Amino acid sequence: MTEAVLPEAEEKRLRDLALLVYVLQAIGFLIGLTWIVGVVINYLKIEDVRNTWLETNFNWQLRTFWLGLARMAVAWMLMVVKVGVLIGFAVTGWAIYRVAKGGLALIDRKPMYSGLV
């Protein structure tokens, strides 16, 4: 697959948009609603970054949201047996790692790998 090359101004605009989503995710640790705003932005703009290195960042952001949501749902269900709190802390740490790693890669203009980690 050939990677598309965007005009410099368009790449900057989309890179800034991806950075905005990482910021919304970071704020989401305090105000959860911003995670949803970030996901909506990802889905609305993913076609604009298709086949570029930025698509990997958008996919990373989407996976962080959906996997984090699923894992938090499991943590909530396991609150009954008291292990859910520990799982919730672990999921939060995992999400913080992914937001930081993705944001730093974006700033360095590096694509994210496609693993589910």
N, C-alpha and C positions, 0 to 999 in steps of 0.2 A: 504494500500500500504506500502510495506517495503522500508525503505530508504536504498539506497546502501551506502556502506562504501568504500571509496577510500583509497588506500595506502597513507601514509603520504606525500611522495614526490609528488605524483600526485595531491593530494588535495592542497598542497602548490602552485604548478604550476598553477592550475586552479583558485585558490584564487588570485594569483598575476595577472592573466589575467583579472579577474573580477575587481580588483583594477585599472588596466590599463584602462579599459572601463570607470570607474567612473572618472578617471583623464582626459580622452579624453572628457567626457561629460562636466566636469568643464572647460576645455580649450575651449570647444565649445561655451561658452558664449562670448568669444572674437573672436574665429576663427571657424565659424559654420561648416566647413568641417569635423572637428574631430568628430562631432556627428555621421556622416555617417560611418566613420572608426569604431567607437565603435559598431554600429549596425551590420556592416559586421562581426566583430569579434564575436559578440553574436550569430549570425546565423550560423557561421562556427563551433563554439565550443559548441553549446547548447546540442548536443548529448553526449558530453563527461561528462556533469554534470547532465544528466537525472537521476531522482530519488535520487538526493542528495540535501542537504541543499543549495548548490550553485546554483541549478536550480532556486530557488526562487529569488536570486539576479539577475540572467540573465533575468528572466521574468520581474522583477522590472525595469531593465534598458531598456528593449524593450518597456514596457508600457510607461515609461517616454518619450522615443523618439516619439513613434507613437501618444500618446495622446497630447503631447506638440506640435507636428507638426500640428495635426488637430486643436487644439485650436488656434495656431498662424495663421493658414489659416483663421479662423473665424475672428480673430483680424484684419488681413489685409483687409478682405472684409468690415469690419465695420469702417475702416478708413474714408470712405466716409461720415459717419455721426458723425465723430469725437470721438466716444466712443471706437474705435479700439485701440487707444494709451493706454487707461486705461486697456483694456482687455489684451493687449500685456504685460504691466507691471505686471499684475496679473499672467499671464501665466509664465513669467520669474521667478517671486518669487516662484511660485508653483514648477517649475523645479529645482530651486536652493535648495529648501527644500528637494525634492526627491533625488537629487544627494548627498546632505550632509547626509540625513538619511540613504540612502543605503550604502554609503561609511563607515559610522560609524558602521552600523550593520555588514558589512563585516569584518571590523577590529576586532570587538568583536566576530566574528565567529557565528553570529546569522542569522537565515533565515529571509527573508522578508515575510510579509504576502501577500496574493494574491489579496487584494482589489485593486480597480481601482483608489483610491484616489491619 
